[in-house]
């Protein structure tokens, strides 16, 4: 699954929607995964970004203070609302994403 279109494998991460350390039953669940670049993986893990019911990128309210920053606009804001490419098999779980969205900070 891709958000940025970046295909450099060395910076792509297998991100877990539900935290690996705290959700043993979903650790191996293929619907608990996203493929994100390192920057977006870090933002996702810290609940700064998530994905809505249509798999579009959304921001945590706390990021609003950065909306006028040039780097933020170039790296994040340009992708706001962009739908990620989803796999045909094992779509990311909307139930797990919903729980993730509840923690946006």
Buried (B, 14 or more C-beta within 10 A) or exposed (E): BBBBEBEEEEBBBEBBBBEEEEBEEBEEBEBBBBBBBBBBBBBBBEBBBBBBEEBBBEBBEEBEEBEEEEEBEEBBBEBBEBEBEBEEEEEBBBEBBEBBBEEBE
